Amino acid sequence: MSKAIINANRSKGIINKNIYGQFSEHLGRCIYNGIYVDENAGIPHENGMRTDVVRALKDLRIPVLRWPGGCFADTYHWQDGIGPREGRKKIVNTFWGGVTEDNSFGTHEFLELCRQLGCEPYISGNVGSGTVQEFSDWVEYCNMGGQSPMADLRRANGREEPWHVKYWGIGNETWGCGGNMRPAFYADLCRQYATYLRAYDGAHPLCRIASGANADDYLWTKELMEIAGGFVDAVSFHYYTVPDSWEHKGSALNFSREAYFAALRRALRMDELVENHSRIIRQYQGERKVGLVVDEWGTWFDVEPGTNPGFLYQQNTMRDALVAAVSLNIFNNHCDTVVMANIAQLVNVLQAMILTEGGKMLLTPTYHVFEMYKNHQDARQLESYVETSLTGVTGENRVPNLHISASQSSDGTVLITAANLDDEQGAALDCALAGLGRIGSITGRLLSGPAGAHNTFDKPEAVRPAALEHIQTTADGFKAALPPCCVAAFEVRPA
Ligand code: AHR
């Protein structure tokens, strides 16, 4: 029996809903085909956005969507993607597959997608190959309400009202694909860009997000904070879960038990990364509070055999579901510093929510985790603790078998999300809730299956949540049996 304790008397604060953010890049079939379709493709759409995909994504209550990259962002010149579609410049997507980018999906289309999804846009601007003027014009184009050259251009393109885009990323991976800069150089550039990204209206302040470190490059965060910390609202970092090495990422579907535990061990590293980057931010921030944004995270495996290596299309299994579950638990439990996270990516790329094939689509196990966790958004994080034992094949990749987080919504409902990482042994959970008063009802949902279980276009519902049966109420909480390799969500309602 593993004892878990949820303590409603202790909290790190509100879980920023933006932790449940997403990322969509002009990469492979994410935007084109995955989200945005040609009028003649015979796929139902509204203003070009697939109705099936948008409908499914709306159920996730996506709070914020990052765009247009990724590496693509630092090659993107936004003025290529506005105005009559026939006249838009055709360019080469040099980072991703060398394919033609016809710019048919640009600023207006992205903001229309956000409108349909009901989410906030997060635009990543071009620092690597753009200019301060170009970036500042983009903000003016989106946000200026009165008369100005860019506001007039926007109106000429059919949009009267400003969109009030709040979140702006100052470059992407500027240590790598975004310009191969050194930290001090980027930090100075970041100050310069931040200066010219204007809030055009006092009621709509901007959130300026600095391009941050690669994984555990703490020196990057330190130098960035020292030089530019006073000019930005948040600093990002990127971390991908790769089981072995970048050279040997391994298959998304056919993997050994060792690779299963290796991926989970690497995913759990997020805890230490968030802790350490947060500590540096706290140390160097002045009066102005600077948040931590993990604007790219998730699994990265070999592409599916026979697919374009530059398109990063991979399948998604229960292993991915567990990576999502532990990562979201970690972000929830660091809600005092993590203000946003964006899993990579929304559709058809890396650890996607949705895969499509022509007019067909399927929901991945990762999608279901986001759906089961969605009530953590804007809820009050609660301190939680669970007894664990180590599980794994070899010493190097042993991981704790259980992983949890908890929160309380404004109506008093407590959501406890728990993952059993052991792929062979079930776990008996004995969960006590402190500081909550009398419990009314408890329900549970469960996503489970063998580590390699996944959905296909022939069997799109092989992995999906089901009711978790036989929850037993106890004097101070409940008991439940967790099968091997599962993600569970318990909702405890007050009497
Ligand atoms: O998400 C895929 C790529 O990974 C992004 O374009 C880049 O920022 C990162 O290296």
Boltz pocket constraint, residues with backbone or C-beta under 6 A from the ligand:
constraints:
  - pocket:
      binder: B
      contacts: [[A, 25], [A, 69], [A, 70], [A, 71], [A, 72], [A, 172], [A, 173], [A, 296], [A, 344], [A, 345], [A, 350]]
      max_distance: 6.0
